[in-house]
Amino acid sequence: MKQSRKVIHKAMIIDTLRERLEPLSYVYAMWLEGADASGLADEYSDIDLYIDFEDEYEQQVYEVVEKTLIELAPIDYQHNMNHPHPKLRQRVYHLMGTSEFMMIDFCYQLHSREKEEYIYIEGNLVESAKVIFDKADIIRFQKENKEAYEKHNAARLEECRYRYTQHCRVLKYVRRRQYLEAYAYYNRYVLEPLIDLLRLIHTPANADYYLLHISHHIPKEDKEKLETFAQIASIEDIEGKLSLAKNWFEELLERYQKKDKHGLWMV
């Protein structure tokens, strides 16, 4: 009789890792980020896992994690990424027989990382954490502090305004009939400032997220309008959308600048 193959699903991977890692004295916390943390997970979502552990046990942690995964199914893909943060390590895995979309994106956090670097904002669905276990108050949440990002956002707004004075950079390549250059400059001087303004309005604490999951972060009307400006097939498209984009930029800027008496954005 042919044996049925064990189906490996997301909850099984997470639960098995928790069972192996939580008892270890040098592992302090495990949590999820991404779609699982923000409640947006579907059949195409990967697994964004974090663990925090004592620095000197780095190699042991790799071995425990990878041995645990192999016990579930062979690892048929692994990539060790060069994470820009000195206290984070990142490895991406995929288990044989699982959905091609179910990559396991594992961030290993050294316990010596400054805690102030990764405090999560209460109610923020852009960057959130779903705690699996926490033995040392690693994952912390705080109320939104606008002062933490206002200076950065002011600089981003100034850059947006500057770019919208530079539409001639796009137009000159349109007139030269050089599509590739016109397309590149359209993205930089027309589309990106629209995206940044929408981020400043709707996700001011994460204004640098560009298009990442933006369909979940902005209203449907704004999303559909942004899509029309992103759909470019020809030089004529670019030229035809320049004035329309400028008008919308001015509308968004006015929305951004309107605050109620409590200092909240009017959207």
N, C-alpha and C positions, 0 to 999 in steps of 0.2 A: 504494500500500500504506500502511495506517495505521501510523504510527510508534508503537512502544511507549513509554510514559512511563517516565522514569527513576525507579526506586524509591529514595527517600531514607530511609536507616535511621540509627539512632543512631550506630553505629560510623563511618559515613561522615562524619557531621557532626563528630564528635570528632577523627577522623584528619585531616580537611581543615583544621580550625582549628589543630591542632598543627603541621601542615606550614607554615602561614602565619605563626604566631606565634612558634614556637621560634627561627627564625633572627634575629628582631628583637633588636637589642642592648638595647633598653629594656624588653623583656618578660622577666621573670626566672623565672616559674613558671606552670604551669597544672595544675589538679587538679579532681577530681570530689568532690562531697559527696553526701549523700542516699542513695537506694537503691543506686546504682551503687557507692558506696564501702563500704556495709555488706553488700553481697551479696544484697540483697533486691529487686533490679530485676525487673520483669515487663513485660508489654505495656502496662500502664497508667502506667508510671513516666515522669516527665519527666526532663530533663537538668539537673542542678545543677552548673554550671561556675563555677570561680574562676580568675582570672588576677591576677598581681602585676606591676606595671609602674612605671617612673619617673613621678613625679607630673606633670612638665611635658609628658609625652606623652599625656595623657589623651584629647584629641580625636583624635589619630592612632590610638590603640588602638580607639576606637569605630568609626572609619572602616574600619580593617582588618577588624575582626570583622564588621561589617555588610556590607561588600563581599564578604567570603568567603561569608557566608550567602546573599546574593543570587545568587552564582554557582551555588550548589547549587539554589536554588529561590527564587521571589519571597517576600519577607516579607509575609505577609497579616495579621499582628498584631504590634504592638509597644507596649509600655508602659514608660515610664521611671518607676521607683518612687522615692519619697523615702526613701532608707535612713536610719535614725536614727543610724548611725555616721558620723562626719565623714570617715573615710578609706575608706569603701566607697560604691560606686555600684552600682545594680542596674537591669538592663533585662531585660525578658521578651520573647522573640520566639517566633513560630510560622511555620513554612515551609509554603507552599501545597502541598497534596497529601500532607502527612504526617498521621499519626494525630492526631486532636484532642487526645489526651492528651500528645503529645510536645512540650510547651512547652520552650523553652530558657531556663532561669532563670540569667542571667549576672550574677555578682558581680564587679565590677571593683575590685581592691584597690590603693590607692596604696602605693607601696613604703615610704613614710615611716611607715606604720602600725607601732606597737610590736609587735615579734615576740612578746612575752610574752602578748599578748592572744589568740593563736590557736594555742597548742600543743595538739596532739591527744593523747589518752590511749591508750596501747597496749591493744589488745583491746577498746576501747569501740566497740560497734556502733551506739550512739545518735548520736554525733558522730564521724565518721571521715573520712579523706581517701584518695583513690586518686590517686597521683601520675601525671600524664601526662608532664611534664618539670619539672625543678627545677635551675636553673643557679646558685643562690646560697643554698642551704640555707634556703629559705623555709618549706617544710613540715616541721615537726619533731614527733616523738613523744616522750612521756616516760611513765614508770610512774605509776600512779595515786597521787595525793597527797590523802589524805582531809582533811588540814587545810585544803585549798583550798576545800572546800565544807561542812565540818562546822558552821561558825558559821551559814551561811545555812540549812542544813537544820534546825538547832536552832530557828531562828525560824519556819520553815515548820511544824515539828511543834507548836510552841506555838500557832500560828494554827489548826491542825487541832483541837487540844484545845479551844480556845475555841469554835470553831464547833459542836462537838458538845455544848456546854452550852446552845446556842441553838435547840434543836429547837422550842421554843415559838413561835419566829418563823414557822416553817412551819405549825405546828398552828393558829395563830390564823386563818390564811387558809383552811385546810381547813374550820374551823368556820364561817367566814363564807361558805363556798361560792364563793370567788373563785379559780377555777382558775389563771388566769394568774399572779397573785401567788404562790399556793402553789407553782406549778411553778418560778418564778424562785427562791424561797427554798429550795426542795428542792434545786435544783442547787447553790446557794451553801453551804448549811449541812449537807447530807447527802452529795450525790454528790461534790462537789469534794474534801472531806476524805478520802474513800475513795480517790480517784484519787491524791491527794498521798501518802497512806500507802503505797500500792502502789509509787509511784515511789521513795519513801524506802527501801523494802525492796529493790527489784529494780534500780533505776537511780539510786543515790544521787548519782552525779556529775552527773546530769541530772534532778534532782527537779522542775524547773520545766517539763518538757516536756508536761505535761497529757496529752491523749489522742493526741498526735502519734505515730503508729505504735505505739501501746501494745500492740496485738495481737501484735506481734513481740517485745515487751520483757518481758512477764510470762507466767507459766505458764498453760497452757490452762485449768486449774481456776479460777484467779483471774480470767482474762479472761471466762469464761462467767458467773461469779458477778457480776462487775461489770456485765455486759450486762443481767442481770435487774434490777439497781437503776436502770439507765439507761432501761429500757423503761417509760415512764409514759404512760398513756392517759386517766387520769381522776383526780379528787380521791380516789376510793376507793383507787386504786393508791398514791397518795402516803401516805395515812394508814396503809394496810396494811403499807407497807415501812419506816416510821419505826423501829419497834422492832427489826425484823430487821437494818436497816442499823446501828443502834447496837450490836447484838451483834457484828456482823462488824467494826465499827470497833474494838471492844475486843479482839477476837481478833488483828487486824492490829497493833494497838499492842503487844500482848504479844510477837508475833513480832519486831517491830522492836526491842524492848528487849532481846531475848535475843542475847547475843554469846558466841562461843566464847572460849577462852583467848587466841586470837590477835587478838581484836577484830573478827572477821569476822561479818557478819550471818548469822544462822541463818534460812534460808528453806526 
